[in-house]
């Protein structure tokens, strides 16, 4: 199984087998499994025209959530080639490899069957670059579409055309995730670090901000806590729907007596449902 985070409601992934798809209704921030991840976090807050895009206040941070999941479980984060995430995070470029074994490649989705040229960065963890599947040949044919419609002789892509992922790119990224599953035996454990636990702890400030030093020492070591930066090892997720605030607030907490992750509301504890955490 492969997790797809921040998918469109009408995502092509839903029509294919082998994907655990999180769209706006399931809310990717609820993802707590260990499958390799293909993440398509919203990009409008990271573009050169973000000041004109009017993103939601919480939208920019979704890319960091996606980044944490890719580093924790292995997988791919996809963003436009001009995304400022690479500078702000920062993420590796060219031949650079970061502390998580992550690296970046740039592709043109037109080569994978997109209706327009769409230059894209892919941040990849869990596999080395020379083990990537072959890229398709350059598509030298012409097209009457462009992402913004500012190329002479082209029409502006529709919103769906700007956002959809072509089948051949889905299959190519799936091939990568299947390689991660075979290499790491994914399904129950975390992805091994390429550095020591202490080095990973030291990198926390640079990547995710200051880690709370009052955290319960009995909790699992980094990188399990990569998604739990708040005090007392509790990951507080405000269930703010991706179209706005639906007013529901809850927390996830490890019940040390049972070893299970539980969802806590004001009225007490409740076990998470199977759709969120698997069987």
Backbone as a ProteinNet text record, in pm:
[ID]
protein_1_A
[PRIMARY]
XXXXXXXXXXXXXXXXXXXXXXXXXXXXXXXXXXXXXXXXXXXXXXXXXXXXXXXXXXXXXXXXXXXXXXXXXXXXXXXXXXXXXXXXXXXXXXXXXXXXXXXXXXXXXXXXXXXXXXXXXXXXXXXXXXXXXXXXXXXXXXXXXXXXXXXXXXXXXXXXXXXXXXXXXXXXXXXXXXXXXXXXXXXXXXXXXXXXXXXXXXXXXXXXXXXXXXXXXXXXXXXXXXXXXXXXXXXXXXXXXXXXXXXXXXXXXXXXXXXXXXXXXXXXXXXXXXXXXXX
[TERTIARY]
83.3	0	88.1	41.7	111.4	12.9	55.8	-29.7	-15.1	-125.7	-126.3	-186.9	-108.5	-152.5	-182.8	-288.5	-332.2	-373.6	-453.8	-504.1	-629.6	-656	-781.3	-898.3	-1015.3	-1134.6	-1164.9	-1135.9	-1159.9	-1029.8	-941.7	-808	-810	-722.2	-703.6	-657.9	-584.3	-537	-652.7	-768.6	-883.2	-935.2	-905.3	-951.9	-856	-740.8	-637.9	-625.6	-579.7	-565.9	-429.1	-426.6	-300.4	-265.9	-362.4	-335.2	-431.6	-377.2	-455.5	-460.9	-571.5	-578.7	-643.3	-573.1	-623.8	-655.1	-784.6	-827.1	-873.5	-946	-988	-1078.9	-1153.3	-1248.6	-1179.4	-1082.2	-1009.5	-905.5	-861.2	-763	-630.7	-533.2	-402.5	-335.2	-373.2	-312.1	-351.7	-450.1	-488.4	-401.6	-315	-236.1	-134.7	-142.3	-51.2	-0.4	-1.9	43.3	189.7	239.6	381.9	406.5	305.1	324.4	415.2	491.5	560.7	458.9	503.2	412.2	440.5	333.1	339.1	259.2	326.4	262.1	252.8	133.6	108.3	54	132.7	80.4	48.2	-50.2	-84.5	38.9	45.9	168.1	149.3	24.5	4.7	69.4	87.9	153.6	304.7	357.7	502.1	549.4	457.3	494.3	542.5	593.5	643.9	531.2	407.8	293.1	205.5	266.5	189.4	115.1	169.5	105.1	-27.2	-47.5	-172.1	-264.6	-215.1	-290.1	-391.6	-375	-465.9	-482.6	-372.2	-384.8	-442.8	-498.6	-548.8	-432.6	-457.6	-347.6	-267.3	-333.3	-265.3	-206.7	-227.6	-198.2	-49.3	29.9	172.8	236.5	191.3	251.2	222.4	125.8	94.8	213.9	294.2	413.6	512.2	522.7	612.8	560.3	429.8	372.7	405.6	387.7	419.4	567.6	653.4	797.6	832.4	771	797	755.8	642.8	595.8	687.3	735.4	826.6	957.6	1008.4	1132.7	1114.2	998.4	972.2	949.7	873.3	830	892.7	965	1013.6	905.3	946.3	849.4	890.4	790.6	813.7	725.2	783.9	708.5	718.3	604.1	598.9	555.2	630	597.4	646.4	594	641.9	791.3	854.7	998.7	1034.9	944	972.4	934.4	896.1	853.5	966.2	931.7	1028.4	1053.6	985.2	1006.8	1151.9	1214.4	1353.3	1449.3	1419.8	1506	1476.1	1350	1311.8	1339.4	1321.5	1331.8	1469.1	1583	1603.3	1609.3	1594.3	1601.9	1718.6	1774.7	1892.1	1859.5	1959.4	1947.4	2066.6	2051.2	2161.6	2205.8	2335.2	2391.1	2391.3	2332.5	2329.8	2238.1	2275.4	2193.4	2187.1	2067	2055.4	2071.4	2054.2	2077.4	1981.2	1870.4	1771.8	1789.3	1896.9	1915.7	1830.9	1770.7	1683.2	1758.7	1704	1762.7	1650.2	1683.7	1585	1619	1516.1	1532.2	1427.4	1454.5	1359.4	1312.2	1182.7	1123.1	1029.8	990.8	885.5	771.1	657.7	546.3	493.6	527.9	489.3	551.5	669.8	735.6	661	576.8	499.5	355.8	323.8	190.2	100.2	154.2	72.6	39.1	-73.2	-115.5	-28.5	48.2	131.8	267.4	363.2	492.1	470.7	514.7	496.9	623.8	714.7	840.8	816.5	872.4	837.1	961.2	965.2	1068.9	1009.9	1089.1	1051.3	1158.4	1119.1	1209.3	1182	1287.7	1272.1	1356.1	1296.9	1366.9	1340.7	1437.4	1417	1480.7	1543.5	1608.1	1722.6	1826.9	1938	1909.1	1969.1	1934.8	1961.3	2070.6	2101.5	2010.6	1919.1	1821.7	1684.9	1676.1	1549.8	1517	1388.1	1352.6	1389.7	1410.3	1448.4	1342	1386.8	1294.7	1252.6	1133.8	1091.8	1173.1	1178	1248.7	1176.7	1251.2	1191.7	1081.7	970.9	859.8	881.7	915.1	947.8	828.6	712.5	594.7	544.4	458.8	403.3	274.2	232.2	107.2	39.1	-92.2	-167.2	-206.8	-150.6	-181.6	-55.2	-71.8	35.5	-27.3	51.8	-2.8	-72.1	-9.5	-66.1	-125.9	-109.8	-161.2	-78.1	44.4	129.4	232.2	218.2	306	232.9	298	234.5	178.7	55.9	-8.1	-71.1	-79.1	-138.4	-255	-340	-449.4	-414	-468.2	-442.5	-507.6	-434.8	-490.4	-607.2	-701.7	-807.6	-747.6	-822.5	-771.9	-741.2	-830.1	-804	-675.2	-655.6	-535.3	-409.9	-418.9	-301.8	-266.4	-366.1	-344.5	-332.7	-384.4	-386.9	-246.7	-229.5	-103.1	-122	-43.9	-61	-32.1	-98.9	-86.2	58	134	271.1	358.4	329.3	402.9	358	228.5	179.7	251.2	259.1	323.2	471.9	536.3	680	705.8	626.2	642.8	604.5	506.4	468.3	583.3	652.6	768.6	873.1	895.1	989.1	942.2	814.9	761.6	763.3	739.1	746.9	890.1	987.2	1126.9	1159.4	1099.7	1119.6	1060.2	943.3	878.8	966.7	1020.1	1105.4	1235.7	1293.5	1422.5	1412.1	1306	1295.8	1194.8	1124.1	1023.4	917	870.8	778.1	650.1	585.3	456.1	440.4	551.5	538.7	638.9	752.1	856.8	889.6	970.1	1010.3	1124	1145.7	1255.7	1386.5	1487.6	1613.5	1680.3	1737.2	1813.3	1950.7	2003.1	2138.6	2239.9	2190.6	2276.9	2236.8	2311.8	2281.4	2158.6	2098.5	1984.9	2022.6	2143.3	2185.1	2197.5	2252.5	2264.2	2126.6	2032.8	1896.6	1832.9	1856	1806.2	1865.4	1994.9	2062.1	2008.3	1954.8	1901.6	1760.6	1700.3	1560.4	1540.2	1626.8	1609	1611.8	1705.7	1720.7	1601.7	1541.9	1437.1	1297.4	1271	1134.2	1116.8	1222.4	1212.3	1253.5	1254.7	1307.4	1220.6	1283.9	1213.8	1200.8	1085.6	1059.5	1143.9	1231.9	1322.2	1255.5	1130.7	1060.2	980.1	997.6	921.4	947.7	845.1	855.5	968.2	1071.4	1184.9	1148.9	1030.9	990.6	923.1	901.6	838.9	939.5	889	975.1	1074.3	1196.4	1296.1	1265.2	1331.9	1325.7	1361.5	1293	1203.3	1055.6	1016.5	875.2	811.6	886.8	833.8	838.2	874	885.3	750.8	642.7	509.9	449.4	527.1	474.9	562.7	572	663.7	613.2	488.8	436.9	473.9	444.3	485	415.3	479	426.7	401.3	476	470.7	332.1	251.1	117	116.7	66.8	54.6	-84.8	-94.4	-224.4	-255.5	-359.2	-398.1	-533.8	-539.4	-666.4	-730.9	-848.8	-914	-977.6	-891	-937.7	-951.2	-1074.9	-1096.7	-1021.1	-984	-902.4	-981.5	-1111.2	-1189.3	-1223.8	-1176	-1205.9	-1209.3	-1241.9	-1241.9	-1377.6	-1380.9	-1508	-1534.3	-1442.3	-1466.9	-1439	-1387.1	-1360.2	-1215.7	-1191.8	-1056.3	-1033.8	-922.4	-889.3	-739.1	-692	-550.9	-529.4	-409.2	-368.8	-268.5	-280.3	-187.9	-163.3	-40.2	-5.1	-50.5	-136.7	-179.4	-73.6	3.3	117.4	76.1	-46.2	-91.2	-131.5	-177.8	-220.3	-127	-43.9	45.2	-24.3	-149.5	-225.6	-232.1	-241.1	-262.9	-411.7	-449	-589.6	-619.5	-743.1	-788.7	-857	-815.4	-869.3	-956.1	-1079.5	-1169.5	-1185.5	-1263.7	-1283.3	-1352	-1430	-1504.4	-1428.6	-1298.2	-1220.9	-1150.6	-1117.3	-1041.9	-1132.8	-1089.5	-1160	-1058.5	-1064.6	-969.3	-992.9	-885.3	-901.4	-972.9	-1043.1	-1114.3	-1018.3	-1062.3	-978.1	-937.9	-1024.8	-991.5	-868.8	-845.9	-732.6	-604.8	-615.3	-494.3	-477.6	-564.5	-551.8	-612.1	-598.9	-658.8	-588.7
-118.9	0	125.7	228.2	357	465.5	557.4	668.2	785.2	845.6	966.3	1077.5	1179.7	1288.3	1414.4	1482.7	1608.7	1587.5	1485	1455.8	1538.6	1558.6	1621	1529.5	1591	1513.1	1413.9	1454	1366.7	1303.1	1272.5	1223.5	1094.5	1087.2	966.3	849.7	879	772.2	687.2	748.1	676	568.2	583.1	486	368.8	375.6	273.3	196.6	74	-8.7	15	-3.8	0.3	133.6	227.3	360.2	391.7	445.2	494.5	645.9	696.4	835.3	926	1034.8	1135.6	1262.4	1288.6	1409.6	1511.3	1612.7	1718.6	1666.8	1559.6	1507.5	1420.9	1341.6	1259.9	1343	1451.9	1544.3	1472.7	1502.1	1434.9	1448.9	1550.7	1567.8	1458.4	1377.4	1262.1	1140.2	1147	1029.1	994.4	870.2	825.8	684	640.5	505.4	509	397.3	390.2	352.5	369.8	341.9	448.5	413	517.6	618.5	741	852.1	917.6	946.9	1039.8	1161.8	1274.3	1393.2	1504.9	1561	1674	1791.3	1846.4	1954.5	2078.6	2158.5	2281.2	2369.3	2431.4	2505.2	2654.9	2703.3	2846.2	2937.8	2889.1	2971.6	2976.7	2894	2882.9	2939.5	2986.2	3034.9	3178.3	3222.3	3358.4	3460.9	3419.7	3509.6	3477.7	3425.6	3385.5	3503.4	3623.6	3742.6	3773.7	3715.4	3735.9	3615.3	3505.5	3379.9	3368.4	3444.2	3442.8	3302.7	3235.5	3103.8	3113.9	3003.2	2999.3	3018	3065.9	3088.6	2963.6	2846.7	2722.1	2648.6	2700	2622.9	2602.7	2702.4	2691.9	2578.3	2555.5	2453.5	2311.5	2295.2	2160.7	2099.1	2182.7	2131.7	2073.4	2134.6	2081.3	1949.7	1937.4	1809.3	1701.2	1733.9	1638.4	1602	1700.9	1677.5	1582.2	1602.7	1515.3	1371.8	1353.8	1218.8	1149.1	1224.7	1166.1	1125	1206.9	1173.4	1058.6	1048.9	944.4	809	805.8	680.1	649.3	746.4	729.7	772.4	818.3	857.6	981.9	1056.5	1167.1	1284.9	1402.7	1527.6	1599.7	1633.7	1699.6	1844.3	1936	2078.4	2142.1	2258.4	2326.9	2358.5	2367.1	2392.5	2524.3	2621.9	2751.5	2763.1	2653.8	2658.2	2708.3	2796.6	2849.9	2755.9	2642.4	2544.6	2499	2485.9	2437	2535.5	2663.8	2763.5	2776.6	2769.2	2794	2674.4	2551.3	2434	2417.3	2423.5	2413.6	2266.4	2243.6	2109	2101.5	1981.4	1967.2	1989.7	2033.7	2055.1	1989.9	1963.4	1907	1772	1760.1	1634.8	1628.3	1725.9	1727.4	1617.9	1563.8	1466.2	1513.9	1521.9	1575.2	1465.2	1503.3	1412.3	1294.5	1305.6	1198.6	1109.2	1131.7	1058.1	1112.2	1229.1	1287.2	1364.7	1368.1	1441.6	1492.8	1576.1	1638.9	1614	1586	1584.6	1678.7	1727.2	1813	1742.4	1749.4	1686.3	1785.5	1751.6	1822.9	1723.5	1752.9	1657.6	1635.6	1724.5	1705.1	1576.6	1541.5	1418.1	1293.9	1310.5	1199	1197.1	1288.8	1288.9	1403.2	1499.3	1615.7	1694.6	1767.5	1842	1964.6	2006.3	2125.7	2101.1	2185.2	2179	2223.4	2141.3	2171.6	2129.2	2224.1	2194.3	2172.2	2064	2015.1	1967.6	1994.2	1937.7	1820.7	1714.1	1598.1	1577.2	1588	1556.2	1411.3	1329.1	1184.3	1133.3	1048.6	983.8	833.2	756.6	612.6	528	592.7	522.1	610.4	551.7	631.7	669	777.8	833.5	735.9	659.3	570.3	448.3	435.1	325.7	372.1	498.8	548.2	479.2	460	405	503.8	456	546.8	653.3	773	879.3	860.7	905.5	893.6	988	963.6	1056	1190.3	1293.5	1426.3	1424.4	1485.7	1497.2	1622.5	1604	1716.9	1765.2	1707.4	1749.7	1883.9	1947.6	2077.1	2057.3	2161.5	2157.8	2293.2	2291.9	2417.7	2465.8	2404.7	2443.2	2487.9	2581.1	2618.4	2644	2629.6	2638.8	2771.7	2881.1	3014.3	3079	3015.1	3072.9	3187.3	3201.4	3314.2	3275.4	3157	3113.3	3135.6	3202.1	3236.7	3113.1	3124	3015	2909.9	2935.7	2838.1	2899.3	2811.3	2850.6	2811.3	2886.5	2859.9	2728.8	2648	2521.8	2549.6	2458.7	2466.1	2433.1	2459.3	2429.4	2280.4	2197	2053	2018	2073.3	2043.1	2091	2201.8	2250.9	2159.8	2093.3	2019.6	1868.2	1811.9	1666.2	1609.2	1482.3	1411	1308.6	1315	1220	1077.4	982.9	841.9	793.8	831.5	780.7	830.2	950.4	999.4	925.9	897.8	816.8	682.7	616	484.7	494.5	601.2	617.9	638	722.9	744.4	619.2	546.4	420.4	321.3	317.5	229.1	260.4	387.8	429	378.5	401.4	360.3	208.7	135.9	-10.2	-54.5	18	-11.4	14.2	119.5	148.9	37.9	-10.5	-118.6	-243.2	-278.4	-396.7	-380	-261.1	-235.9	-233.6	-170.6	-147.7	-237	-319.8	-404.5	-321.3	-216.7	-122.7	-191.7	-133.1	-181.4	-172.6	-185.8	-183.5	-93.1	-67.5	8.3	137.7	218.9	344.9	323.6	423.2	416.6	441.3	354.2	372.5	505.3	567.9	690.4	658.8	749.7	734.6	801.3	862.5	928.5	881.9	923.1	882.7	955.7	899.9	965.3	1106.1	1121.5	1251.4	1353.2	1309.3	1400.7	1441.7	1347.5	1379.7	1479.8	1460.1	1556	1694.9	1699	1827.4	1900.6	1824.6	1886.1	1940.8	1911.6	1950	2100.1	2178.5	2324.2	2378.5	2327.3	2380.5	2346.4	2230.1	2182.9	2218.3	2197.4	2211.2	2310.8	2379.5	2469.9	2401.3	2477.4	2425.4	2314.7	2204.5	2091.8	2112.6	2075.1	2093.4	1998.4	2052.1	1970	1914.8	1956.9	1903.2	1779.1	1730.1	1615.6	1491.3	1408.2	1285.1	1198.6	1164.8	1087.7	944.3	898.3	760.4	744.6	856	846.6	796.4	756.5	702.9	808.2	769.2	866	920	1029.5	1084.7	974.6	959.9	1060.8	1036.5	943.7	926	1056.6	1136.5	1260.6	1374.1	1344.9	1449	1515.7	1443.1	1498.9	1540.5	1537.4	1568.5	1672.1	1793.4	1892.3	1962.6	1933.1	2004.4	1934.8	1994.3	1945.7	1815.2	1738.8	1615.2	1511.7	1514.8	1417.4	1401.5	1506.7	1501.8	1575.2	1509.3	1576.3	1636.5	1766.2	1831.4	1869.8	1810	1840.1	1908.4	2032.3	2100.6	2061.5	2000.7	1949.6	2066.3	2145.5	2257.4	2206.8	2194	2142.6	2224.7	2164	2234.5	2342.9	2353	2464.5	2564.7	2540.1	2631.6	2559.3	2629.4	2572.9	2511.7	2379	2314.1	2308.9	2365.5	2380.2	2258.7	2149.2	2027.7	2029.4	2003.3	2001.6	1872.3	1807.8	1686.4	1669.2	1569.4	1540.1	1390.2	1349.7	1210.2	1192.7	1084.7	1060.5	910.7	875.9	735.9	695.2	593.2	538	438.3	473.4	390.9	258.4	249.2	124.6	20.4	67.6	-25.7	-26.7	78.9	88.5	133.7	180.3	220.6	371.8	420.3	562.5	589.1	689.4	717.9	863	886.6	1021.2	1077.2	1193.2	1249.3	1370.5	1364.6	1478.5	1535.6	1637.6	1695.3	1597.6	1503.5	1411.3	1282.1	1275.4	1157.2	1096.7	966.6	897.1	816.4	807.9	724.8	669.5	540.5	481.1	533.8	548.5	595.2	491.8	538.7	442.3	378.3	265.6	187.9	259.8	353.7	425.6	512.5	560.4	649.3	574.5	461.4	397.7	252	205.1	67.9	-30.9	-158	-261.5	-272.2
0	0	0	-71.1	-78.9	-39.1	47.3	90	-5.8	-41.4	-125.1	-41.7	-12.7	74.3	-4.9	33.8	-27.6	-173.4	-194.6	-329.1	-358.7	-485.5	-527.2	-490.9	-474.4	-443.6	-555.5	-680.4	-795.9	-844.5	-750.9	-784.9	-866.2	-962.4	-1042.7	-955.6	-847.5	-759.1	-706.3	-686.8	-631.3	-725.7	-853.3	-952.4	-968	-902.5	-913.7	-782.3	-790.1	-670.4	-604.5	-472.6	-400.2	-337.9	-333.7	-279.1	-164.4	-58.1	55	39	-14.4	-62.3	42	72.5	165	87.2	70.6	2.2	106.1	63.3	153.6	264.2	236.8	334.1	440.7	400.4	498.2	572.1	513.6	571.9	596.4	511.4	517.7	652.9	731	862.6	960.9	923.2	1005.9	978.5	877.5	839.3	948.2	998.2	1104.1	1078	952.3	919.1	878.5	826.8	793.7	647.6	561.7	419.7	357.3	254.4	177.5	124.7	106.9	80.5	-54	-126.9	-240.3	-196.6	-179.9	-123.2	-225.9	-238.3	-327.5	-245.1	-152	-67.7	-149.7	-105.7	-177.5	-197.4	-313.5	-348.2	-359.4	-354.8	-384.9	-280.8	-157.7	-56.4	-75.2	-166.5	-185.4	-318.4	-400.4	-532.3	-531.2	-643.9	-656.8	-645.4	-671.8	-664.3	-543.6	-438.1	-320.6	-257.7	-273	-216.1	-285.3	-403.7	-476	-466.9	-410	-411.6	-299	-191.8	-77.9	-17.8	17.6	79.3	219.5	270.2	407.3	504.4	624.6	720.2	752.6	752.1	789	669.4	550.1	429.5	405.2	436	407.7	485.7	608.8	694.7	647.9	557.6	509.1	436.4	372	303.2	403.4	522.4	624.4	680.4	692.6	735.4	632.4	504	398	400	421.2	426.6	540.4	656.7	771.2	741.6	673.9	642.4	541.8	443.1	344	410.3	501.5	570.3	667.7	727	825.9	761	651.6	590.9	456.2	399.6	263.5	165.2	49.1	-51.9	-126.6	-175.4	-268.4	-232.2	-231.6	-219.4	-352.6	-410	-541.5	-525.6	-588.5	-584.4	-714	-749.1	-869.5	-861.3	-976	-980.8	-913.9	-914.8	-855.8	-708.8	-645.6	-505.4	-415.2	-323.8	-228.8	-110.9	-108	-1.8	1.7	-114.9	-120.8	-54	-63.9	-0.7	147.8	183.8	322.9	413	363.4	451.8	517.4	452.1	306.6	265.4	134.8	79.2	-19	-36.8	-123.3	-270	-343.7	-487.9	-558.1	-686.9	-765.2	-710.3	-681.9	-631	-477.9	-412.9	-266.9	-212.7	-98	-25.2	119.5	175.7	311.3	417.2	542.9	655	657.9	585.8	582	459.3	385.6	261.1	148.7	169.1	68.5	-37.5	-156.8	-268.3	-357.6	-452.5	-539.3	-685.3	-763.6	-909.4	-968.5	-1087.2	-1157.4	-1284.4	-1307.6	-1424.8	-1494.1	-1616	-1686.8	-1702.2	-1642.3	-1646.6	-1788	-1880	-2020.6	-2074.9	-2024.9	-2068.8	-2020.7	-1919.6	-1864.7	-1917	-2008.3	-2067.1	-2025.2	-1949.8	-1913.8	-2040	-2036.1	-2155.6	-2180.8	-2078.5	-2091.9	-2027	-2060.7	-1991.5	-1846.4	-1753.2	-1611	-1537.6	-1519.9	-1453.4	-1304.5	-1253.5	-1120.2	-1046.4	-915.2	-829.9	-751.4	-737.5	-657	-550.7	-424.3	-313.2	-275.3	-273.9	-259.2	-143	-60.5	51	46.9	94.6	109.2	1	-96.4	-206.6	-256.4	-308.1	-360	-505.3	-549.4	-679.9	-794.4	-785.4	-897.9	-904.8	-809.2	-812.6	-862.4	-902.8	-956.1	-1088.4	-1117.3	-1248.5	-1358.3	-1479.9	-1589.9	-1614	-1646.5	-1684.3	-1829.1	-1865.4	-2005	-2092.8	-2222.9	-2313.1	-2318.5	-2356.7	-2369.6	-2476.4	-2442.2	-2536.7	-2620.8	-2745.9	-2833.3	-2914.9	-2891	-2966.5	-2915.7	-2993.8	-2955.4	-2876.1	-2808.7	-2732.8	-2742.5	-2738	-2744.7	-2606.1	-2502	-2364.7	-2291.7	-2199.3	-2107.7	-1971.2	-1865.9	-1730.8	-1706.2	-1748.8	-1723.4	-1848.2	-1964.7	-2087.8	-2139.9	-2088.8	-2129.9	-2235.2	-2291.4	-2399.6	-2531.3	-2622.9	-2750	-2818.7	-2864.5	-2936.9	-2847	-2716	-2624.2	-2546.9	-2496.2	-2408.3	-2265.2	-2171.5	-2030.3	-1988.1	-1913.6	-1864.3	-1769.4	-1767.4	-1667.4	-1530.1	-1424.4	-1290.7	-1276.5	-1330.7	-1323.8	-1397.3	-1516.1	-1593	-1522	-1449.5	-1376.9	-1259.6	-1201.9	-1078	-1093.5	-1202.1	-1209.9	-1232	-1196.1	-1216.1	-1327.4	-1433.8	-1544.3	-1500.5	-1563.4	-1524.5	-1524	-1626.6	-1635.6	-1519.8	-1468.5	-1352.2	-1226.1	-1216.5	-1103.7	-1101.1	-1217.1	-1223.2	-1191.1	-1235.4	-1210.3	-1061.6	-996.7	-852.9	-773.5	-822.7	-757.8	-762.5	-874.3	-887.6	-781.6	-754.2	-649.9	-513.7	-482	-351.8	-335.3	-442.8	-434.7	-405.2	-461.6	-430.9	-284.2	-227.2	-85.4	0.5	-37.3	37.4	36.7	-80.6	-91.5	-14.4	-21	43.7	195	246	389.8	459.1	381.9	443.9	511.5	441.3	502.3	545.3	644.5	689	838.9	913.4	1057.9	1127.6	1065.6	1134	1064.4	1130.9	1073.2	973.2	888.1	792.6	867	848.9	922.3	889.7	991.3	970.5	913.5	835.9	783.5	875.4	983.6	1080.4	1219.3	1320	1456.6	1508.9	1615.9	1678.5	1726.2	1782.4	1832.8	1720.6	1605.9	1492	1442.9	1444.7	1402.7	1497.3	1629.7	1728	1703.4	1672.3	1651.4	1529.2	1434	1312.5	1330.6	1447.2	1467.8	1451.6	1517.2	1514.7	1373.1	1291.3	1155.8	1068.1	1092	1001.8	1050.6	1179.5	1228.4	1342.4	1382	1494.6	1623.3	1731	1856.7	1913.2	1950.7	2010	2160.1	2214.7	2356.1	2439.3	2522.8	2603.1	2728.7	2758.9	2875	2839.6	2717.3	2668.6	2752.2	2769.9	2847.3	2791.4	2869.1	2817.2	2782.6	2823.5	2794.7	2659.9	2588.7	2458.3	2356.2	2238.9	2135.1	2088	2050.2	2006.1	1867.5	1833.9	1699	1599.2	1480.5	1425.9	1452.8	1544	1571.6	1618.3	1693	1745.8	1644.8	1522.5	1421	1395.1	1422.4	1403.9	1536.3	1644.5	1776.3	1845.4	1790.1	1845.5	1970.4	2015.6	2130.5	2260.1	2371.8	2501.2	2536.5	2627.3	2683.3	2575.8	2469.2	2360	2300.9	2305.8	2249.8	2117	2013.3	1884.6	1875.7	1893.2	1888.8	1745.5	1691.1	1553.6	1557.7	1523	1516.1	1384.5	1394.6	1274.9	1200.8	1138	1057.4	915.1	868.3	734	632.4	521.1	424	351.1	379.7	326.9	436.4	557.9	667	798.8	908.4	1042.4	1071.1	1093.7	1124.5	1274.2	1352.5	1494.7	1579	1522.1	1598.5	1643	1770.2	1822.7	1899.1	1876.9	1947.8	1949.4	2025.7	2037.7	2023.9	1979.9	1983.3	2096.1	2170.5	2280.2	2293.9	2330.7	2353	2491.8	2498.8	2626.5	2670.1	2771.9	2810.7	2873.9	2921.8	2983.2	2880.1	2763.3	2658.3	2539.4	2524.4	2409.5	2284	2294.8	2178.5	2167.4	2042.1	2017.9	2028.5	2106.1	2128.6	2096.2	2056.4	2025.7	2150.2	2196.4	2318.6	2289.4	2335.8	2329.7	2470.9	2488.2	2620	2714.6	2657.2	2741.9	2769.4	2735.9	2770.1	2651.9	2661.2	2558.3	2467.2	2343	2246.8	2149.8	2120.8	2027.7	1887.5	1809.2	1670.5	1588	1484	1400.1	1300.6	1243.7	1154.1	1028.6	980.5	858.6	874.9	998.3	1020.5	1052.1	1122	1170.7	1123.4	1037.2	989.6	1087.6	1055.3	1138.5	1273.7
[MASK]
+++++++++++++++++++++++++++++++++++++++++++++++++++++++++++++++++++++++++++++++++++++++++++++++++++++++++++++++++++++++++++++++++++++++++++++++++++++++++++++++++++++++++++++++++++++++++++++++++++++++++++++++++++++++++++++++++++++++++++++++++++++++++++++++++++++++++++++++++++++++

